[in-house]
Amino acid sequence: MLAVQALKIGGAFTMDWSTYLQQFQDFVLFKFPQPPYFLLLIGLLISFLCGLPFAITLRQRVQDWEQNHSPATLPRWGKLQLLIPFVGTIIGVAITFASMLEIFGLPTLPSYLISLLATTLLGSWVWSEIGNLLGRRLLRSYLAKSSEFSHQR
């Protein structure tokens, strides 16, 4: 109940802060009556359905880079083709993690905030590591091909 509660005392309105504090506490500590097993399964399904295209696209990009030795041969939307399934996977992991926290007894809002923070940090770290690994792999492949070319002369 979010009705404005004000008491008129001597022509001035005063607010009942304890009521607002109680309403905020109820909002933060809200828990669903049943554990969110359905959301756990949905999160796992989203992670799987987005992770599979991400892995296939990543494998295809690495093979293209090794054959052509240049990131310039990638399509214009190559990074976006990797980023969209990766973000979907991260969203699925966030839903799964929040659902697990709720199953273990954490209220809804804190579990989703913790999950959002953790998966954002972990996802950005994983994305940067994938970029570093692909860059190193491309460089090694390029150097190996150039050394083979110089030995053939």
Protein Blocks (a to p, Z undefined) as FASTA:
>chain_A
ZZdcdddeehiacddfklmmmmmmmmmmpccfbdcfklmmmmmmmmmmmmmmmmmmmmmm
mmmmmmnopaklpcfklmmmmmmmmmmmmmmmmmmmmmmmmmnopafklmmmmmmmmmmm
mmmmmmmmmmmmmmmmmmmmmmmmmmmmmmmZZ
